[in-house]
């Protein structure tokens, strides 16, 4: 009869050890510190956050915010609600989507929520611009220098107005076109319509985006890539769908043609600073000049060849930058991919990490948190340069609701504070006001002959004006006007009999 026997144990091994040996433990993984690319990205993110969360002070933003509340309460306005000289004039609220966002955030969590929103937009712009440069240059220091040069001019124009959202959508468009294998670039038929619909409803710079896309396709065609083949065909189809999507808005065709209609009012825009050529003795002009120098030097000395397409795309936008100050926010962004490719190094897998990487990352996050806490402790509106006390005097004197004349910039503050309870003569919506009103305002603003006739024509009853400006001095010498309030910056003058 067979019996079961155990196999002999190894010499020196106990039975317990051979029958129940524990499995070997897996090696413990250590959390790797962030890479240098990530740390560079965080630096730009902190910069965008700090700039974007600043106090609200832009006069155009003031009436944008008031209009957002108006839309939420009463629907889309189609005629001017703020001026007594242009009452009933047709008005296309071109930035309605941005204004609704401002008004909604204000009602949801107060004006500080708008500042946080601005900070997040700043983070998105700076991070996307740097990562685009890094993607094309393949080296972080070169990408950082190109990004700083390109963002310098934009920084001098940075404000909370919808233009900043237009810049963000332009950067997204660059990712679609310049990075074909990227997340957006692989989905151009979806990305382009979505980007352009949002863009068209927040700012008129969407027209520059369409021009950029057309110039890109033209340049590629000149290089032999026909627009009815390959990726160019998809960009054409995506662009056509995007253009049609722009018509889906509360104002129809008028909103899409808004940029063209504005350009047709060249006489009205002559006196507007942002539509004048850059002054190269100012910070803004010098920042743009720095970019132009960088661009020219890189094109001449860069070790990578610049293509026909690159020249076709960038030169028209440089011309636009020299033509109008507001375009210096866009022109360097168009040239950034070209410069990044021109200085690019051979692709390499550089994933360098610092042992103190987490320390630097935590420090940068801490700086961002400190910026947010500091901003939360500030008044959300910076109105020191506006006629706050002068309008208090107007209100105390029982003159609120009268025909008040203010500077076009100060009118933005009056609109924010009073809405339609105190209508203004004219604010900075030069796209809406009749040319005759703009000319009349220019006459009074400069104190040229006929200023008194314009005051009588529009039945101006109260003037809130800068103490040392020409019109103030003229009214002081006019027996028909008396000073009822004065401070170091503003005076209030009231017409006799009011």
C-alpha positions in Angstrom: 0.0 0.0 0.0 1.5 3.4 -1.1 2.0 6.1 1.4 2.4 9.9 0.9 5.7 11.3 1.9 6.9 14.9 2.1 9.8 16.1 0.0 12.9 16.4 2.0 13.5 19.9 3.3 16.6 22.0 2.2 19.4 21.8 4.6 19.3 24.7 7.1 15.7 25.6 6.4 12.9 25.2 8.9 9.6 23.7 7.9 7.8 26.9 8.6 10.1 28.9 6.4 9.6 26.7 3.5 5.8 26.5 3.7 4.8 30.1 4.4 7.5 32.5 3.0 6.1 36.0 2.6 6.1 37.5 -1.0 8.9 40.1 -1.6 7.8 43.7 -1.1 7.4 46.0 -4.2 10.0 48.8 -4.3 8.5 52.0 -2.8 8.0 54.7 -5.4 9.1 58.2 -4.5 7.2 61.2 -5.8 9.3 62.9 -8.4 9.9 66.7 -8.0 8.4 68.9 -10.7 10.4 69.5 -13.8 12.1 72.7 -14.7 9.5 73.2 -17.5 6.8 73.0 -14.9 8.5 75.5 -12.7 9.0 77.9 -15.6 5.3 77.5 -16.4 4.4 78.3 -12.8 6.4 81.5 -12.9 4.4 82.7 -15.9 1.2 81.6 -14.2 1.9 83.6 -11.1 2.7 86.7 -13.3 -0.6 86.4 -15.2 -2.5 85.9 -11.9 -1.0 88.9 -10.3 -1.6 91.2 -13.2 -5.1 89.9 -13.9 -6.4 90.2 -10.3 -5.6 93.9 -10.0 -8.3 96.4 -8.9 -11.0 97.4 -11.4 -10.2 100.8 -12.8 -10.8 100.9 -16.6 -13.5 103.4 -17.7 -14.6 101.2 -20.6 -15.0 98.3 -18.2 -17.3 100.3 -16.0 -20.0 100.6 -18.7 -19.4 97.0 -19.8 -20.2 95.9 -16.2 -23.3 98.2 -16.1 -24.5 96.8 -19.4 -24.1 93.2 -18.2 -26.6 94.0 -15.4 -28.9 95.7 -17.9 -28.9 92.6 -20.1 -29.6 90.3 -17.1 -32.5 92.5 -16.0 -34.1 93.7 -19.3 -32.6 91.7 -22.2 -30.4 92.9 -25.0 -30.5 96.7 -25.6 -30.8 97.8 -29.2 -30.6 101.5 -28.6 -28.4 103.7 -26.4 -29.6 103.7 -22.7 -26.9 106.0 -21.2 -26.7 109.3 -23.1 -29.1 112.2 -23.3 -27.7 113.5 -26.7 -27.8 110.1 -28.4 -30.9 108.7 -26.8 -32.5 106.1 -29.1 -29.4 105.8 -31.3 -29.1 102.2 -32.6 -26.4 100.3 -30.6 -24.9 96.9 -31.2 -23.6 95.6 -27.9 -20.7 93.8 -29.5 -19.2 92.4 -26.3 -22.5 91.2 -24.8 -21.2 87.8 -23.8 -18.3 89.3 -21.8 -20.7 91.8 -20.2 -23.1 89.1 -19.1 -20.2 87.2 -17.6 -19.2 90.4 -15.7 -22.7 91.1 -14.5 -23.3 87.5 -13.5 -20.1 87.2 -11.5 -20.9 90.5 -9.8 -24.3 89.3 -8.7 -23.0 85.9 -7.7 -20.1 86.9 -5.6 -19.5 90.6 -6.0 -16.8 92.5 -8.0 -14.0 90.5 -6.4 -15.3 87.5 -8.4 -14.6 89.6 -11.6 -11.1 90.2 -10.4 -10.6 86.4 -9.8 -11.9 85.8 -13.3 -9.4 88.3 -14.7 -6.7 86.6 -12.8 -7.6 83.2 -14.3 -7.7 84.7 -17.8 -4.3 86.1 -17.1 -3.0 82.7 -16.1 -4.5 81.1 -19.2 -2.8 83.7 -21.5 0.6 83.6 -20.0 0.7 79.8 -19.6 -0.6 79.1 -23.1 1.9 81.6 -24.7 4.9 80.1 -22.8 3.9 76.5 -23.5 3.4 77.3 -27.2 6.9 78.9 -27.4 8.3 75.9 -25.5 6.6 73.5 -27.8 8.1 75.1 -30.9 11.6 76.1 -29.5 12.2 72.9 -27.6 14.3 74.7 -25.0 12.8 76.5 -21.9 15.2 79.4 -21.6 14.7 80.4 -25.3 11.0 79.9 -24.9 10.9 82.1 -21.8 12.8 85.0 -23.4 10.6 84.9 -26.5 7.5 84.9 -24.3 8.7 87.8 -22.2 9.4 89.9 -25.4 6.0 89.0 -26.9 4.0 89.7 -23.7 5.8 93.0 -22.9 3.6 95.0 -25.2 0.5 93.3 -24.1 1.3 94.0 -20.4 1.3 97.7 -21.1 -2.3 97.4 -22.4 -3.5 95.0 -19.8 -6.9 95.8 -18.3 -10.1 94.1 -17.3 -11.9 95.0 -20.5 -13.1 92.4 -23.0 -10.0 93.0 -25.2 -8.2 90.6 -22.8 -10.6 87.8 -23.7 -10.0 88.5 -27.3 -6.3 88.0 -26.7 -7.0 84.7 -25.0 -9.0 83.4 -28.0 -6.2 84.6 -30.4 -3.8 82.5 -28.4 -6.1 79.5 -28.7 -6.3 80.1 -32.5 -2.5 80.0 -32.6 -2.5 76.6 -30.9 -5.0 75.3 -33.5 -3.0 76.5 -36.5 0.6 76.3 -35.3 0.5 72.9 -33.5 -1.2 70.5 -35.9 -0.6 67.5 -33.6 -1.8 69.3 -30.5 -5.2 68.8 -28.7 -6.9 71.6 -30.6 -4.9 71.2 -33.8 -6.1 67.7 -34.3 -9.7 68.8 -33.9 -9.8 71.9 -36.1 -13.3 71.3 -37.4 -14.6 71.6 -33.9 -12.1 73.9 -32.3 -12.4 76.7 -34.9 -16.2 77.1 -34.7 -16.2 77.1 -30.9 -13.3 79.5 -30.5 -14.7 82.0 -33.1 -18.3 81.9 -31.8 -17.1 82.8 -28.3 -14.6 85.3 -29.7 -17.1 87.1 -31.9 -19.5 87.6 -29.0 -16.9 89.0 -26.6 -14.7 91.3 -28.8 -14.3 92.6 -32.3 -10.7 91.3 -32.6 -12.3 88.1 -34.0 -11.9 89.8 -37.4 -8.2 89.8 -36.9 -8.4 86.1 -36.2 -10.2 85.5 -39.5 -7.5 87.6 -41.3 -4.7 85.6 -39.6 -6.3 82.3 -40.7 -6.7 83.5 -44.3 -3.0 84.7 -44.4 -1.9 81.4 -43.1 -3.7 79.5 -45.8 -2.4 82.0 -48.4 1.2 81.5 -47.3 0.9 77.7 -47.3 -0.6 77.9 -50.8 2.4 79.9 -52.0 4.6 77.2 -50.5 2.8 74.6 -52.6 0.2 73.3 -50.1 -3.1 73.8 -51.9 -6.1 74.8 -49.7 -8.3 72.0 -51.0 -6.0 69.3 -49.9 -4.8 67.8 -46.6 -4.9 69.8 -43.4 -5.3 73.1 -45.3 -8.7 71.7 -46.5 -9.8 71.0 -43.0 -8.7 74.5 -41.9 -10.7 76.0 -44.8 -13.8 74.0 -43.8 -13.4 74.8 -40.1 -12.9 78.5 -40.9 -16.1 78.6 -43.0 -18.1 76.9 -40.3 -16.6 79.3 -37.8 -17.5 82.3 -39.9 -21.1 81.1 -40.2 -21.3 80.4 -36.5 -20.5 84.0 -35.8 -23.9 85.0 -37.1 -25.6 83.1 -34.2 -25.9 86.1 -31.9 -28.5 88.5 -30.6 -27.6 91.2 -33.2 -27.3 89.0 -36.4 -25.3 90.5 -39.3 -24.7 93.8 -37.4 -22.4 92.1 -34.9 -20.4 90.3 -37.5 -19.9 93.5 -39.6 -19.1 95.6 -36.4 -15.3 95.7 -37.0 -15.8 96.8 -40.6 -18.3 99.5 -39.6 -16.0 100.7 -36.9 -13.1 101.1 -39.4 -15.4 103.2 -41.6 -15.5 105.8 -38.8 -11.9 106.8 -39.2 -12.6 110.5 -38.6 -14.3 109.6 -35.2 -11.3 107.5 -34.1 -8.6 110.1 -34.8 -8.7 111.5 -31.3 -8.8 108.2 -29.5 -5.5 107.2 -28.0 -5.8 103.5 -28.6 -6.4 104.0 -32.3 -3.4 106.3 -32.7 0.1 105.1 -33.7 2.4 104.0 -30.8 4.5 106.8 -29.2 8.0 105.3 -29.1 8.8 107.7 -26.2 6.3 105.9 -24.0 6.5 102.6 -22.2 4.0 101.0 -24.6 5.9 102.2 -27.6 9.2 101.1 -26.3 7.8 97.6 -25.4 6.6 97.2 -29.0 9.9 98.5 -30.4 11.7 95.9 -28.3 9.6 93.2 -29.9 10.2 94.6 -33.4 14.0 94.5 -32.8 13.8 91.0 -31.5 11.8 89.9 -34.4 14.0 91.5 -37.0 17.3 90.2 -35.4 15.9 86.7 -35.1 14.7 86.6 -38.7 18.1 87.9 -39.9 20.4 85.8 -37.6 18.2 82.8 -36.6 19.7 79.4 -37.5 16.4 78.0 -38.7 14.9 79.2 -42.0 11.9 81.4 -42.0 9.3 80.3 -44.5 7.2 82.3 -47.0 4.2 81.5 -44.9 5.8 83.1 -41.9 6.5 86.3 -43.7 3.0 86.5 -45.2 1.4 86.1 -41.8 3.6 88.3 -39.7 4.3 91.4 -41.8 0.7 92.6 -42.1 0.3 92.3 -38.3 3.5 94.3 -37.7 2.1 97.0 -39.9 -1.2 97.0 -37.9 0.9 97.4 -34.8 2.5 100.5 -36.2 -0.9 101.8 -37.3 -2.8 101.5 -34.0 -1.8 101.2 -30.4 -4.4 98.6 -29.6 -2.9 96.2 -32.2 0.4 96.0 -30.3 -1.3 93.4 -28.0 -1.9 91.1 -31.0 1.1 91.6 -33.4 3.8 90.1 -31.2 1.6 87.0 -30.5 1.4 86.4 -34.2 5.1 86.6 -34.5 5.9 84.5 -31.5 5.6 81.0 -33.2 7.8 82.3 -36.0 10.5 83.5 -33.7 10.3 80.4 -31.5 10.9 78.1 -34.6 13.7 80.3 -35.8 15.6 79.9 -32.5 14.6 76.3 -31.9 17.2 73.7 -31.0 17.1 70.0 -32.0 14.3 68.2 -30.2 15.6 66.6 -27.0 14.0 64.7 -24.1 15.2 67.1 -21.4 13.2 66.3 -18.2 15.6 67.9 -15.8 14.4 68.1 -12.2 15.7 69.9 -9.2 15.9 68.2 -5.8 14.4 71.4 -4.4 11.7 71.5 -7.1 8.8 71.0 -4.6 10.2 73.8 -2.5 10.1 76.2 -5.4 6.7 75.0 -6.5 5.2 75.5 -3.1 6.9 78.9 -2.9 5.3 80.0 -6.2 1.9 78.8 -5.1 2.3 80.6 -1.8 3.1 83.8 -3.7 -0.1 83.4 -5.8 -2.1 82.8 -2.6 -0.6 85.8 -1.0 -1.5 87.9 -4.0 -5.1 86.7 -3.8 -5.3 87.5 -0.1 -3.9 90.9 -0.6 -6.4 91.6 -3.4 -9.2 90.4 -1.2 -8.3 93.0 1.4 -8.4 95.9 -1.1 -11.4 97.9 -2.4 -12.4 96.2 -5.7 -12.7 99.5 -7.6 -9.9 102.0 -8.1 -11.7 105.3 -8.7 -9.3 107.8 -7.3 -8.8 109.4 -10.8 -12.6 109.9 -11.3 -14.9 112.7 -10.2 -16.2 110.8 -7.1 -16.5 113.8 -4.8 -17.7 116.1 -7.6 -20.6 113.8 -8.4 -21.4 113.6 -4.7 -21.7 117.4 -4.8 -24.0 117.2 -7.9 -26.1 114.8 -5.9 -26.2 117.0 -2.8 -27.2 120.0 -4.8 -30.2 118.2 -6.2 -28.9 118.2 -9.7 -28.8 114.5 -10.3 -30.7 113.8 -13.6 -29.8 117.2 -15.1 -27.9 117.4 -18.4 -24.4 116.8 -17.1 -21.3 117.1 -19.2 -18.2 115.1 -18.2 -15.1 113.9 -20.0 -15.7 110.8 -22.1 -13.6 108.7 -19.7 -15.3 110.1 -16.6 -18.6 109.2 -18.2 -17.8 105.5 -17.8 -17.6 106.0 -14.0 -20.9 108.0 -14.0 -22.6 105.2 -16.0 -21.3 102.5 -13.5 -22.5 104.6 -10.5 -25.9 105.8 -11.7 -26.9 103.9 -14.9 -29.8 105.6 -16.7 -30.6 107.7 -13.6 -27.9 110.1 -14.7 -27.4 110.1 -18.4 -24.1 111.4 -19.8 -23.2 113.6 -22.8 -20.8 111.1 -24.3 -18.6 108.2 -23.2 -16.0 106.3 -25.2 -18.3 104.2 -27.4 -17.1 105.8 -30.5 -18.6 103.0 -32.6 -22.1 104.1 -31.5 -22.3 107.9 -31.2 -23.3 109.9 -34.3 -20.4 111.7 -35.8 -22.1 115.1 -35.2 -22.1 114.4 -31.4 -18.4 113.3 -31.5 -17.5 116.5 -33.3 -19.4 118.6 -30.8 -17.7 116.9 -27.9 -14.3 117.4 -29.5 -15.1 121.1 -29.9 -16.0 121.5 -26.2 -13.1 119.3 -25.1 -10.5 121.4 -26.9 -12.2 124.7 -26.2 -12.1 125.7 -29.9 -14.4 128.5 -31.1 -18.0 127.4 -31.0 -17.8 125.6 -27.7 -20.5 127.8 -26.1 -22.8 127.2 -29.1 -22.5 123.5 -28.5 -23.4 123.8 -24.8 -26.5 125.7 -25.8 -27.4 123.3 -28.6 -27.5 120.3 -26.3 -28.9 122.2 -23.3 -26.0 121.4 -21.0 -26.9 122.4 -17.4 -24.0 121.1 -15.3 -20.3 120.6 -16.2 -18.1 118.3 -14.2 -14.6 118.9 -15.6 -10.9 118.9 -14.7 -9.9 121.9 -12.8 -7.0 122.9 -15.0 -8.5 122.1 -18.4 -9.3 124.6 -21.1 -13.1 124.4 -20.9 -13.0 125.0 -17.2 -11.1 128.2 -17.7 -13.5 129.4 -20.4 -16.5 128.7 -18.2 -15.0 130.5 -15.2 -14.8 133.7 -17.3 -18.4 133.3 -18.6 -21.0 135.2 -16.5 -23.6 132.6 -17.3 -21.9 129.9 -15.3 -21.0 129.6 -11.6 -18.7 127.3 -9.7 -20.6 125.3 -7.0 -17.9 122.8 -6.0 -14.1 122.5 -6.4 -11.4 120.1 -5.3 -7.7 119.7 -6.4 -8.8 117.8 -9.5 -12.4 118.7 -10.5 -14.9 121.5 -10.4 -18.6 121.6 -10.8 -20.0 124.5 -12.8 -23.8 125.1 -13.1 -25.5 127.3 -15.6 -27.4 130.3 -14.3 -31.1 129.6 -13.9 -30.8 125.8 -13.4 
